[in-house]
Amino acid sequence: MLTKVLGGIFTLLFIYAAVVQFNDPDSWLWIGLYILAAIASVLFMLKKLSKVFSLILALLFAVLAIMHWPPEFEGVALQDGMKTLNIELARESLGMGIACVVMVIYSLLVKRN
């Protein structure tokens, strides 16, 4: 039951994250990454996600979160929209960090390799 609820919630959240990327100049990169996370969530929900794959995704998302951390953190300004490149980078980093944490949780809950 936990796998279905958790997987379902994150599938929807990652699909939503992919949809809101359409206005970005590099939208296809972020859409692809969030769709990849959504696919992993569906696989987790169906109990078909392997521990190795979830850990590889966690590593990928961690690297991307670190790479996109802004030179100067100005917050994520969810209520006011994006005003600076640092805010955009912080949002991208936060999204990848969330995806990383979710993949780590999946890897801990997966029963087989």
Number of C-alpha atoms within 10 A of each C-alpha: 7 9 18 15 11 17 24 18 15 20 24 14 16 23 17 15 18 22 15 12 17 13 8 12 8 10 15 13 12 20 21 13 21 24 18 18 27 25 18 24 29 22 18 25 22 13 16 14 21 17 20 13 14 25 18 15 22 25 16 15 24 18 15 18 23 14 13 17 18 19 10 11 11 15 14 20 14 9 6 7 10 15 11 11 13 19 21 21 23 22 21 21 23 18 19 26 19 17 25 25 15 22 25 19 15 24 23 12 14 18 11 11 10
